Amino acid sequence: MSYTEAKEKYAALGVDTEAALTKLKTVPLSLHCWQGDDVRGFDTDPTKPLTGGIQTTGSYPGRARTPQELMADIAEVLKLCPGTKKMNLHASYAIFEDGEWADRDALEPKHFAKWVQFCKERGLGCDFNPTFFSHPKAAGLTLTSPDEDIRNFWIRHGIACIRISEYFARETGFPCLMNIWIGDGFKDVPADRMGPRMRYMDSIDKILSCGYDKSLVYVALESKVFGIGVEAYTAGSAEFTLSYAMSRHLTPLMDNGHYHPTEVVSDKIPALLCFNDRIALHITRGIRWDSDHVVAYDDETKEMMKEVVRCNALDRVFLATDYFDASINRVAALVIGMRNVQKAILTALLLPNEKLKELQDNGEFTKLLALQEENKLLPVGAVWDEFCTRNNVPAGSEWFKDIEDYEKNVQLLRK
């Protein structure tokens, strides 16, 4: 079906496809860098295993090994994804030159100057994350540690990351979301559940007390239900992080892989928007647990974006992808996930949301169900292809030819 035909079908339902395309163009989506190199970063020994609840599986060839290779891979992704993009970095992606090295509590903005240059050349904003894992001082607890030296090290790291986040915001001209997530917890049932959380609260209070420009940096706090090695207890549970974020006027961040498998983040989005000016989402795909599979154009991804759109909150929700899969081409994984989130946003924008709400408010539930089901077969694909064409990126599956060429000519040459 052509775009013109699809436009007419949507118009018959009162949906303006041109307005949807215009709106989608303005929605920033943060691209996470850590898919490209299996969450290795550049500040620790790449031969050592990941720690702190992080694990990547697979050995597909072509992993980025240097900042230059990772930037080249990300540039390839950006040219295959339409719309407005941002970067999303972890502190472990600091770039050191001429034999210099700084531990995580001593990181400075200069260690991210090349990332700023990369973003400015492409008109990108940049979000940021302290890295509380894969480090000798993260072998056990970090911000919840009863060892004051360990805890203070990670507090200093958090403060350093706030300064780096301000640097990104000032240099790029876009606000920076700085997200705090730790994997602190216990494998078996703990004897003290409250103590670690009180130390966590005190640690974040000390990080925030450094003072920062809140118009430039939005500090977010992310929860997790459990992880590898912390199956029985995590200090940063949903109840703790949400309570802390709201009590300190921070931005709650929900990763849709960080909840019990029977919970859905789509239902939580409108609840949090009732009480928060802004919220943040890390969009992933969990299979039975927080497995960080590549984002698919699946029911929950579409439902999450429906709620953001229905709440008229596209300018109140920070959107970012977050997953890592080393069993497939890493550049393709980033393209697939980014394009699927954008497809889900477009699908939500193409729904007759006001009509559906009216039917619900009037108690016309039979008609509501019928219309919801009919909407599933509307030609969103034709509108998506039009969006890609207007943004000068390949439509349909045409983008995969670029991936095959890039893999052959660049990635497979990395020996």
For each residue, the residues with C-beta under 8 A, 3 or more apart:
1: 5 6 379 381 382
2: 5 6 382
3: 6 7 17 382 383 385 386
4: 7 8
5: 1 2 8 9 379 382
6: 1 2 3 9 10 17 378 379 380 382 383 386
7: 3 4 10 11 17 18 383
8: 4 5 11 12
9: 5 6 12 13 378 379
10: 6 7 13 15 16 17 350 378 383
11: 7 8 14 15 16 17
12: 8 9
13: 9 10 352 355 375 378
14: 11 352 354 355
15: 10 11 20 350 351 352
16: 10 11 19 20
17: 3 6 7 10 11 20 21 350 383 386
18: 7 21 22
19: 16 22 23 349
20: 15 16 17 23 24 346 349 350 383
21: 17 18 24 25 346 383 386 387 390
22: 18 19 25 26
23: 19 20 26 27 314 349
24: 20 21 27 83 342 345 346 349 387
25: 21 22 82 83 84 387 391
26: 22 23 84 314
27: 23 24 83 84 314 319 342 345
28: 84 85 86 125 174 319
29: 83 84 85 86 319 320 321 338 341 342
30: 85 86 87 88 127 177 318 319 320 321
31: 74 77 78 81 85 86 87 88 320 321 334 338
32: 35 88 320 321 322 323 334
33: 36 37 70 74 87 88 89 90 93
34: 37 38 39 41 90 93 324
35: 32 321 323 324 325 330 333 334 337
36: 33 63 64 70 73 74 330 331 334
37: 33 34 40 41 63 64 65 69 70 330
38: 34 50 56 63 324 326 330
39: 34 50 54 56 90 134 324
40: 37 44 46 50 63 92
41: 34 37 44 90 92 93 94 131 134
42: 66 67 92 93 94 95 96
43: 91 92 93 94 96 101 104
44: 40 41 48 92 134 135
45: 48
46: 40 65
47:
48: 44 45 134
49:
50: 38 39 40 54 55 56 133 134
51: 54 133 134 135 138 139
52: 132 133 134 135 138 142 183
53: 133 183 185 224 227 228 229 230
54: 39 50 51 133 134 183
55: 50 228
56: 38 39 50 324 325 326
57: 325 326 327
58: 325 326 327 328
59: 326 327
60: 63 326 327 328 329 330
61: 411 412 414
62: 329 330 331 407 410 411 412 414
63: 36 37 38 40 60 326 330 414
64: 36 37 69 70 72 73 330 414
65: 37 46 69 414
66: 42 69 70
67: 42 70 71 93 95 114
68: 71 72
69: 37 64 65 66 72 73 414
70: 33 36 37 64 66 67 73 74 93
71: 67 68 74 75 114 118
72: 64 68 69 75 76 410
73: 36 64 69 70 76 77 330 331 334 411
74: 31 33 36 70 71 77 78 87 118 334
75: 71 72 78 79 122
76: 72 73 79 80 331 402 403 406 410
77: 31 73 74 80 81 331 334 335 338
78: 31 74 75 81 85 122
79: 75 76 393 402
80: 76 77 335 339 393 394 399 402 403
81: 31 77 78 85 335 338 339 342 393
82: 25 339 342 387 388 390 391 393
83: 24 25 27 29 342 387 391
84: 25 26 27 28 29
85: 28 29 30 31 78 81 124 338
86: 28 29 30 31 124 125 126 127 174 320
87: 30 31 33 74 115 118 119 124 125 126 127
88: 30 31 32 33 126 127 128 129 320 321 322
89: 33 93 112 115 126 127 128 129
90: 33 34 39 41 93 128 129 130 131
91: 43 94 104 107 128 129 130 131 157 160 161 164
92: 40 41 42 43 44 104 131 134
93: 33 34 41 42 43 67 70 89 90 112 115
94: 41 42 43 91 102 107 111 112
95: 42 67 111 112 113 114 115
96: 42 43 99 100 101 102 111
97: 100
98:
99: 96
100: 96 97
101: 43 96
102: 94 96 106 107 108 111
103: 106 107
104: 43 91 92 107 130 131 135 153 157 160
105: 153 154 156 157 160
106: 102 103 156 160
107: 91 94 102 103 104 111 157 160 161 164
108: 102 111 160 163 164
109: 112 113 163 164 167
110: 113
111: 94 95 96 102 107 108 164
112: 89 93 94 95 109 115 116 164 167 168
113: 95 109 110 116 117
114: 67 71 95 117 118
115: 87 89 93 95 112 118 119 126 168
116: 112 113 119 120 126 167 168 171 172
117: 113 114 120 121
118: 71 74 87 114 115 121 122 124
119: 87 115 116 122 123 124 125 126 168 171 172
120: 116 117 123 124 171 172
121: 117 118
122: 75 78 118 119
123: 119 120
124: 85 86 87 118 119 120 172 174
125: 28 86 87 119 168 169 172 173 174 175 176
126: 86 87 88 89 115 116 119 168 172 174 176
127: 30 86 87 88 89 168 176 177 178 179 318 320
128: 88 89 90 91 161 164 165 168 176 177 178 179
129: 88 89 90 91 161 178 179 180 181
130: 90 91 104 157 158 161 178 180
131: 41 90 91 92 104 134 135 157
132: 52 135 138 142 143 154 157 180 181 182 183 184
133: 50 51 52 53 54 138 182 183
134: 39 41 44 48 50 51 52 54 92 131 138
135: 44 51 52 104 131 132 138
136: 139
137: 142 150 153 154
138: 51 52 132 133 134 135 142 154
139: 51 136
140: 145 150
141: 144 145 146 147 150 151 184 196 235
142: 52 132 137 138 145 150 151 154 182 183 184
143: 132 151 154 155 158 182 184 199 200 203 204
144: 141 151 182 184 196 197 199 200 203 235
145: 140 141 142 148 150 151 154 184 199
146: 141 151 195 199
147: 141 150 151
148: 145 151 152
149: 152 153
150: 137 140 141 142 145 147 153 154
151: 141 142 143 144 145 146 147 148 154 155 199 203
152: 148 149 155 156
153: 104 105 137 149 150 156 157
154: 105 132 137 138 142 143 145 150 151 157 158 203
155: 143 151 152 158 159 203 206 207
156: 105 106 152 153 159 160
157: 91 104 105 107 130 131 132 153 154 160 161
158: 130 143 154 155 161 162 180 203 204 207
159: 155 156 162 163 207 210
160: 91 104 105 106 107 108 156 157 163 164
161: 91 107 128 129 130 157 158 164 165 178
162: 158 159 165 166 178 207 210 212 217 219
163: 108 109 159 160 166 167 210 212
164: 91 107 108 109 111 112 128 160 161 167 168
165: 128 161 162 168 169 176 178 212 216 217
166: 162 163 169 170 176 212 213 216 217
167: 109 112 116 163 164 170 171
168: 112 115 116 119 125 126 127 128 164 165 171 172 176
169: 125 165 166 172 173 174 175 176 213 216 217
170: 166 167 173 216
171: 116 119 120 167 168
172: 116 119 120 124 125 126 168 169 176
173: 125 169 170
174: 28 86 124 125 126 169
175: 125 169 215 216 217 218
176: 125 126 127 128 165 166 168 169 172 216 217 218
177: 30 127 128 217 218 220 251 280 318 320
178: 127 128 129 130 161 162 165 217 218 219 220
179: 127 128 129 219 220 221 222 253 280 282
180: 129 130 132 158 204 207 219 220 221 222
181: 129 132 221 222 224 236 253 255
182: 132 133 142 143 144 200 235 236
183: 52 53 54 132 133 142 224 227 230 234
184: 132 141 142 143 144 145 196 200 230 234 235 236
185: 53 226 227 229 230 232 233 234 235
186: 189 190 230 232 233
187: 229 230 231 232
188: 232
189: 186 232 233
190: 186 193 196 232 233
191:
192: 195 196
193: 190 196 197 233
194: 197 198
195: 146 192 198 199
196: 141 144 184 190 192 193 199 200 235
197: 144 193 194 200 201 235 240
198: 194 195 201 202
199: 143 144 145 146 151 195 196 202 203
200: 143 144 182 184 196 197 203 204 235 236 240
201: 197 198 204 205 244
202: 198 199 205 206
203: 143 144 151 154 155 158 199 200 206 207
204: 143 158 180 200 201 207 208 221 244 248
205: 201 202 208 209 248
206: 155 202 203 209 210
207: 155 158 159 162 180 203 204 210
208: 204 205 212 219 248
209: 205 206
210: 159 162 163 206 207
211:
212: 162 163 165 166 208 216 217 219
213: 166 169 216 217
214: 217 218
215: 175
216: 165 166 169 170 175 176 212 213
217: 162 165 166 169 175 176 177 178 212 213 214
218: 175 176 177 178 214 250 251 278 280 318
219: 162 178 179 180 208 212 250 251
220: 177 178 179 180 245 250 251 252 253 280 318
221: 179 180 181 204 236 241 244 245 250 251 252 253
222: 179 180 181 236 241 253 254 255 258 282
223: 234 236 237 238 240 241 242 254 255 258
224: 53 181 183 227 234 236 237 255 258 290
225: 234 237 238 258 259 260 290
226: 185 230 231 232 233 234 289 290
227: 53 183 185 224 230 231 234 290
228: 53 55 231
229: 53 185 187
230: 53 183 184 185 186 187 226 227 233 234
231: 187 226 227 228
232: 185 186 187 188 189 190 226
233: 185 186 189 190 193 226 230
234: 183 184 185 223 224 225 226 227 230 237
235: 141 144 182 184 185 196 197 200 240
236: 181 182 184 200 221 222 223 224 240 241
237: 223 224 225 234 240 241
238: 223 225 241 242 258 259
239: 242 243
240: 197 200 223 235 236 237 243 244
241: 221 222 223 236 237 238 244 245 252
242: 223 238 239 245 246 252 272
243: 239 240 246 247
244: 201 204 221 240 241 247 248 250
245: 220 221 241 242 248 250 251 252 276
246: 242 243 249 250 252 275 276
247: 243 244
248: 204 205 208 244 245
249: 246
250: 218 219 220 221 244 245 246
251: 177 218 219 220 221 245 276 278 279 280 318
252: 220 221 241 242 245 246 272 276 279 280
253: 179 181 220 221 222 279 280 281 282 318
254: 222 223 258 259 265 268 269 272 279 280 281 282
255: 181 222 223 224 258 281 282 284 290 322
256: 259 264 265 281 282 283 284 286 300 304
257: 282 284 285 286 289 290 291 292 322
258: 222 223 224 225 238 254 255 290
259: 225 238 254 256 263 264 265
260: 225 263
261: 286 288 289
262:
263: 259 260 267 268
264: 256 259 267 268 300 303
265: 254 256 259 268 269 281 300 304
266: 269 300 303 304 306 307
267: 263 264 270 271 307
268: 254 263 264 265 271 272
269: 254 265 266 272 273 279 281 304 307 308 311 313 317
270: 267 273 274 307 310 311
271: 267 268 274 275
272: 242 252 254 268 269 275 276 279
273: 269 270 276 279 311 313 316 317
274: 270 271
275: 246 271 272
276: 245 246 251 252 272 273 279
277: 316
278: 218 251 316 317 318
279: 251 252 253 254 269 272 273 276 313 316 317 318
280: 177 179 218 220 251 252 253 254 317 318 319 320
281: 253 254 255 256 265 269 304 308 317 318 319 320
282: 179 222 253 254 255 256 257 320 321 322
283: 256 295 301 304 319 320 321 322 337 341
284: 255 256 257 290 292 293 295 321 322 323
285: 257 291 292 293 294 295 296 298 300 301 323
286: 256 257 261 289 290 291 292 293
287: 291 293
288: 261 291
289: 226 257 261 286
290: 224 225 226 227 255 257 258 284 286
291: 257 285 286 287 288
292: 257 284 285 286 322 323 324 325
293: 284 285 286 287 296 323 325
294: 285 323 325 328 333 336 337
295: 283 284 285 301 321 323 336 337 340 341
296: 285 293 301 340
297: 301 302 340 343 344
298: 285 301 302
299: 302 303
300: 256 264 265 266 285 303 304
301: 283 285 295 296 297 298 304 305 340 341 344
302: 297 298 299 305 306 344 347 348
303: 264 266 299 300 306 307
304: 256 265 266 269 281 283 300 301 307 308 344
305: 301 302 308 309 341 344 345 347 348
306: 266 302 303 309 310 347 348 351
307: 266 267 269 270 303 304 310 311
308: 269 281 304 305 311 313 314 317 319 345 348
309: 305 306 312 313 314 345 348 349 351 353
310: 270 306 307 348 353 357
311: 269 270 273 307 308 316
312: 309
313: 269 273 279 308 309 316 317
314: 23 26 27 308 309 317 345
315:
316: 273 277 278 279 311 313
317: 269 273 278 279 280 281 308 313 314
318: 30 127 177 218 220 251 253 278 279 280 281
319: 27 28 29 30 280 281 283 308 341
320: 29 30 31 32 86 88 127 177 280 281 282 283
321: 29 30 31 32 35 88 282 283 284 295 334 337 338 341
322: 32 88 255 257 282 283 284 292
323: 32 35 284 285 292 293 294 295 333 337
324: 34 35 38 39 56 292
325: 35 56 57 58 292 293 294 328 330 333
326: 38 56 57 58 59 60 63 330
327: 57 58 59 60
328: 58 60 294 325 332 333
329: 60 62 332 333 403 407 411
330: 35 36 37 38 60 62 63 64 73 325 326 333 334
331: 36 62 73 76 77 334 335 403 406 407 411
332: 328 329 335 336 400 403
333: 35 294 323 325 328 329 330 336 337
334: 31 32 35 36 73 74 77 321 330 331 337 338
335: 77 80 81 331 332 338 339 399 403
336: 294 295 332 333 339 340
337: 35 283 294 295 321 323 333 334 340 341
338: 29 31 77 81 85 321 334 335 341 342
339: 80 81 82 335 336 342 343 399
340: 295 296 297 301 336 337 343 344
341: 29 283 295 301 305 319 321 337 338 344 345
342: 24 27 29 81 82 83 338 339 345 346 387
343: 297 339 340 346 347 380 384
344: 297 301 302 304 305 340 341 347 348
345: 24 27 305 308 309 314 341 342 348 349
346: 20 21 24 342 343 349 350 380 383 384 387
347: 302 305 306 343 344 350 351 380
348: 302 305 306 308 309 310 344 345 351 353
349: 19 20 23 24 309 345 346
350: 10 15 17 20 346 347 378 380 383
351: 15 306 309 347 348 356 375
352: 13 14 15 355 356 371 375
353: 309 310 348 356 357
354: 14 357 358
355: 13 14 352 358 359 371
356: 351 352 353 359 360 368 371 372
357: 310 353 354 360 361
358: 354 355 361 362
359: 355 356 362 364 365 367 368 371
360: 356 357 363 364 365 368
361: 357 358
362: 358 359
363: 360
364: 359 360 367 368
365: 359 360 368 369
366: 369 370
367: 359 364 370 371
368: 356 359 360 364 365 371 372
369: 365 366 372 373
370: 366 367 373 374
371: 352 355 356 359 367 368 374 375
372: 356 368 369 375 376
373: 369 370 376
374: 370 371 377 378
375: 13 351 352 371 372 378
376: 372 373
377: 374
378: 6 9 10 13 350 374 375
379: 1 5 6 9 382 383
380: 6 343 346 347 350 383 384
381: 1 384 385
382: 1 2 3 5 6 379 385 386
383: 3 6 7 10 17 20 21 346 350 379 380 386 387
384: 343 346 380 381 387 388 395
385: 3 381 382 388 389 395 396
386: 3 6 17 21 382 383 389 390 395
387: 21 24 25 82 83 342 346 383 384 390 391
388: 82 384 385 391 393 394 395 396
389: 385 386 392 395
390: 21 82 386 387
391: 25 82 83 387 388
392: 389
393: 79 80 81 82 388 399
394: 80 388 398 399 401 402
395: 384 385 386 388 389 398
396: 385 388
397: 400
398: 394 395 401
399: 80 335 339 393 394 402 403
400: 332 397 403 404
401: 394 398 404 405
402: 76 79 80 394 399 405 406
403: 76 80 329 331 332 335 399 400 406 407
404: 400 401 407 408
405: 401 402 408 409
406: 76 331 402 403 409 410 411
407: 62 329 331 403 404 410 411 412
408: 404 405 411 412
409: 405 406 413
410: 62 72 76 406 407 413 414
411: 61 62 73 329 331 406 407 408 414
412: 61 62 407 408
413: 409 410
414: 61 62 63 64 65 69 410 411
415:
